[in-house]
Amino acid sequence: MIYVPIVQRAPRFGAIIRMQLQSSITTRLEYQHKSLLDLIEGLADEQVRQQVVMGKWSIFENIVHLATYQHTFTSRVEEILKNDQPSFDRYTAETDPLFYDNCMKSTREIIQELMSERKILATGLLLLKEDQFKRTGCHPVFGPMTLIQWIQFFLLHEAHHLFTIFKLAASFR
């Protein structure tokens, strides 16, 4: 495995914090979500909101899900860092009121929120100490997972939805 040392100044105290995280994780964490802009470039908002496959989410609903789940993931990270091996229920957008609230926003608002919240999330994760990445939380299907595994899960989940958006967008081209 390749590890890239990340050196950043703590914003408040000026102390140097050093931790190592796989470059494949840091790169995806910082940039993967930005491919969304390329995937929907040239599409009208009506197309983004149109349900292509009956009964399946539109591009917009997939984007809302990514933005909404990112909040849930951030909360889970905080819980893992605060408590010993917390357990989490399976996340479903259908039971998340924030998902429905976000569906009332514009595509631009949701994407801006996704981008700005990701910057905060990525910065926070990159400032963690190495031993914090070993903390665990219990996933309802996969069982106990380290914070590194949770981050991998989050990024793979996001990639799945980006691929779905790619396929949906292709139907308009």
Helices and strands as residue ranges (DSSP letters): E 3-9, E 16-22, H 23-31, G 32-34, H 35-40, H 45-49, H 59-82, G 93-95, H 97-102, H 107-126, G 130-134, E 136-139, E 143-146, H 147-170
